[in-house]
Amino acid sequence: MDTTTPTQATRTDHNIWVGLSYDDPRAARTWLRRLGFVDGILVEDPDGHVQHSEMLWPEGGRVMVSSRGKADDTFVAGAGRATVYVVCDDPSAVWARAEALGATVVRPMEDTDYGSRGFSIDDAEGNSWSFGTYAG
């Protein structure tokens, strides 16, 4: 068990970007938009593959979404291989949007013993998305 204590304060001007590959990245972007993400950059190649795109979470952070079939496979992952956690102030609002989408529920809305409120759903390609108030 790691019992070390961080000696440096966590920076808030940098964050981690999750990169996900989809067979249908445009559908993934639409799904994320309906959950509350906001459109960021969208770069396509001449064949229409999404080389790079970003979906911004209004409370901070972003998700990179790309085509699984693109020529540069540097950031390409297999289908349904990701687990993503999104910190949000109002998980009940995101839950309502997820219900309206008919999202596949992995873990229903719950209050945890460690002080978080949240839930987990799967996207159409099998990636797991958790939304909750726990910010570490």
Buried (B, 14 or more C-beta within 10 A) or exposed (E): EEEEEEEEEEEEEEEEEBBBBBEBBBEBBEBBEEBBBEEBEBEBEEEEBBBBBBBBBEEEBBBBBBBBBBEEEEEBBEEBEBEBBBBBEEBEEBBEBBEEBEBEBEEEBEEEEEEBBBBBBBBBBEBBBBBBBBEE
